[in-house]
Amino acid sequence: MWRILAVYVVALPLAAQNPLTLQDAVRLALERHPSVEAGRSAVMAAEVKVAGARSGYLPRIGYSETWLRSNNPVVVFSSLLTQRQFTPANFEINSLNRPAALNNFQSQVVLDQPIYDAGLTRLGVKSANLERSMALEDERRIRMELIAGVVRAYYGAVLARESLNVADEAVRSAEADLNRAQALRAAGMSTQADVLSIQVHLAAMKEQQIRRRADFEVALAALNETLGLPLSEQHELATVLTRASIDEESLEAYEQGSLQARPEARQARFAVGLAETESAAARAALLPQVFAHAGFEVDRQRFLNRGGANWLASSSFRWNMFNGGADKARIDAASFGLQRARALENQAEAQIRLQVRRAYADFRSANQRIEVAEAAVSMAEESLRITKNRYEAGLSNVTDLLRNETALLESKTRLLAAVYDQRLAAVNLALAAGNLTPTSEVLN
């Protein structure tokens, strides 16, 4: 009964761990990470700016309420006229020169409508749309970089776990060697020095085991931080660390595709378009503009009665002939801004090409390293098997045995590192090409 209870208590924490695949980790990060929310908010703000720019096509309607009291002859005369309260008695000289103080409650509704604004509203809408497109690309860049970060953290934790497994296996192998050496010493076929050498080797393997366990705990905490989860939360990492299998394209295809798909490249092109629009807006300030104006007005001696109403309709023509050279300065500044945007676009394209070349080279070299490491592991395992048999037969010494044990451990570690690097290189290649999504092939 006590044994069953002990097994249940030990197994309970393990059962509480939730299986977590790489796709699950990516989904959690995209749902929880603050950077995604920040990018989404920037897009929403840009969309609001588009709506604000489009409002330039609509009329401006305003309402005002004004109270005035004065005995100024001109004010009183005009107020009586607008109130429709002027009488023949008001023509009396004394009333004209020294009128009594008069109240005027004025209500106005004013409408202004641009008829032709030299295209400034249209250019403003275009600029707002370009800024929204840039915000969308920035959000996509954030999501892609977050996916790459999740893959890095997830496989980092898997690598730490597999390294711990290799260290555990090395400890078990060293313990078996120690038992074998003690048995040979008891049979008179070995010496105490051999036993002590293996005990030193076992201590070294246990030290590696302790380090790998600590590395695994830290890697899990780093994964939780990337996912926005409590650092102490435990997971059963369900996706194993295997070699990525993707349809590899030519370097030229990756480069050309990246210049079309990368958010940075698209943002640079949008920035050029935005600079062109700003330059056109600066030149449009030199063109004439036409506006329509309408108003309805009610003037009263009392707030609710004794008043009159009138309306007004007009149009205006404005042409900025000269304003001290400010327009020319804005045009020149916009021209230099356009030159800068085009230079930054060329720089962005060169950087993207370099990133693609680096990721492509890393991916190909990691594939080659895996082949070399797999062959090394096979040879190290066979060498260790032969050495163990020779040691048991007294044909090999403990130094050869320990050297082969260490060689196998190092070979397996290098293989794990090569597979990990190949996985990350595949993700970085998709990131550099601009096609990394939650459903990308490199995440399978």
C-alpha positions, 0 to 999 in steps of 0.5 A, spaced: 500 500 500 505 504 501 509 503 495 503 504 491 502 511 494 509 513 493 508 511 486 502 516 486 505 521 489 511 521 485 507 521 478 502 526 480 507 532 478 508 529 471 501 527 470 500 535 471 504 537 466 500 539 460 503 536 453 505 542 449 507 542 441 511 547 438 504 549 434 501 550 441 507 554 443 506 559 437 499 560 438 499 561 445 505 567 444 501 570 438 495 570 443 498 573 449 505 577 447 504 584 449 508 586 442 503 583 438 497 587 442 502 593 441 502 592 433 495 591 433 494 597 436 498 601 432 494 598 426 488 600 429 490 607 430 493 608 423 486 606 420 483 611 425 487 616 421 485 614 414 478 615 417 480 622 419 483 624 412 477 622 409 473 627 413 476 632 408 471 630 403 465 632 408 462 639 410 464 642 416 458 644 420 458 648 426 454 651 431 455 657 436 451 661 441 453 668 443 450 674 447 452 681 447 449 687 450 451 694 448 449 701 447 454 702 441 450 706 436 453 702 430 452 695 434 445 697 437 443 699 429 445 693 426 442 688 432 435 691 431 436 690 423 438 683 424 433 682 429 427 685 425 425 689 430 427 696 427 422 701 427 421 709 424 422 711 432 429 708 431 430 714 426 430 719 431 436 723 432 437 722 439 435 714 439 441 714 433 446 718 437 444 715 444 441 709 444 439 705 450 443 698 451 440 693 447 441 685 448 442 680 442 442 673 443 445 670 436 445 663 434 449 661 428 449 654 424 455 655 419 457 650 413 463 650 410 464 645 404 471 645 400 469 645 392 477 644 390 483 644 395 488 642 389 488 635 391 490 636 398 485 631 401 486 626 396 493 626 398 492 626 405 488 620 404 493 616 400 498 618 406 494 615 411 493 609 407 500 608 406 501 609 413 496 604 415 500 599 410 506 600 414 503 599 420 500 592 417 507 590 415 510 592 422 505 588 425 507 582 420 514 583 422 512 583 429 509 576 429 514 573 424 520 575 429 515 572 435 514 566 432 522 565 430 523 567 438 518 561 440 521 556 436 528 558 438 526 558 446 522 551 444 527 548 441 532 551 446 528 547 452 528 541 447 535 541 446 536 542 454 532 536 455 535 531 450 542 534 453 540 532 460 538 525 457 545 524 454 548 526 460 543 521 464 545 516 459 553 517 460 552 517 468 548 510 467 554 507 462 559 510 467 556 506 473 556 500 468 563 501 467 564 502 474 561 495 476 564 492 470 571 494 473 570 492 480 568 485 478 574 485 474 578 487 480 575 482 484 577 476 479 584 479 479 584 481 472 584 489 474 587 494 479 584 499 484 587 504 479 582 502 474 576 503 479 579 509 481 579 512 474 572 510 472 570 513 479 573 520 477 570 519 470 563 518 473 564 524 478 565 528 471 559 525 468 555 527 474 557 534 474 555 534 467 548 531 469 547 537 474 549 542 469 544 539 464 539 539 469 540 546 471 540 548 463 533 545 462 530 548 468 532 555 465 530 553 458 523 552 460 523 558 464 525 562 458 520 558 454 515 560 459 517 568 459 516 568 451 509 565 451 507 570 457 506 564 462 509 564 469 516 562 469 515 556 474 509 552 469 511 546 467 510 543 460 511 536 457 514 538 450 511 534 445 515 536 439 521 532 438 528 535 436 529 532 429 532 534 422 527 540 419 525 537 412 523 543 407 523 544 400 529 548 399 529 553 393 535 556 390 539 562 393 536 567 387 529 564 388 530 566 396 533 573 395 527 575 389 522 572 394 524 576 400 524 583 396 517 582 395 515 578 401 519 581 407 515 586 411 522 591 411 522 591 404 515 593 403 515 598 408 521 601 405 517 601 398 511 604 402 516 610 405 518 612 398 510 612 396 509 616 402 515 621 401 512 622 394 505 624 396 508 629 401 512 632 396 506 632 391 502 635 397 508 641 398 507 643 391 499 643 391 500 648 396 501 653 390 495 651 387 488 655 388 483 653 392 475 654 392 470 653 398 463 654 399 460 657 405 453 657 408 450 660 414 443 661 418 443 666 423 437 668 429 438 674 433 433 676 439 433 681 444 430 675 449 433 668 448 426 665 446 423 671 442 423 678 439 428 676 434 429 675 426 432 670 422 437 670 416 441 666 412 447 667 408 451 663 402 457 665 399 463 662 395 471 663 396 477 663 391 484 662 395 490 663 391 497 663 395 501 667 391 507 669 395 508 667 403 515 669 404 518 662 401 515 658 406 512 653 400 519 653 396 522 651 403 517 645 404 517 643 397 525 642 397 524 639 404 520 634 401 524 633 395 530 631 400 525 627 404 524 623 398 531 622 396 532 619 403 527 614 403 529 611 396 536 611 399 533 607 405 530 603 400 536 601 397 539 600 403 534 595 406 534 591 400 541 590 401 541 588 408 535 583 406 539 580 401 545 579 406 540 576 411 538 571 406 545 569 404 547 568 411 541 564 413 541 560 407 549 558 408 547 557 415 542 552 413 546 548 408 552 548 413 548 545 418 545 540 414 552 538 412 554 538 420 548 533 421 551 528 416 558 528 419 555 528 426 551 522 425 557 518 422 561 520 428 556 518 433 555 511 429 563 510 429 563 512 436 558 507 438 561 501 435 568 503 437 565 504 445 562 497 444 569 494 441 573 497 447 568 494 452 569 487 449 576 488 449 576 491 456 572 485 459 577 480 456 583 484 458 585 486 452 584 494 453 586 498 458 581 503 462 584 509 459 581 507 452 575 505 455 574 512 458 576 516 452 571 512 448 566 514 453 567 521 452 568 521 445 561 518 444 558 523 449 561 529 445 559 526 439 552 525 441 552 532 444 555 535 437 549 531 433 544 535 438 547 541 437 547 540 429 540 538 429 538 544 433 542 549 429 539 546 423 532 547 425 533 554 427 537 556 420 531 553 417 526 558 421 531 564 420 531 562 412 523 562 412 524 569 416 529 572 412 525 570 406 519 573 409 514 567 409 514 565 416 507 564 419 504 559 424 502 554 419 509 554 415 512 548 413 519 549 418 514 548 424 512 541 422 
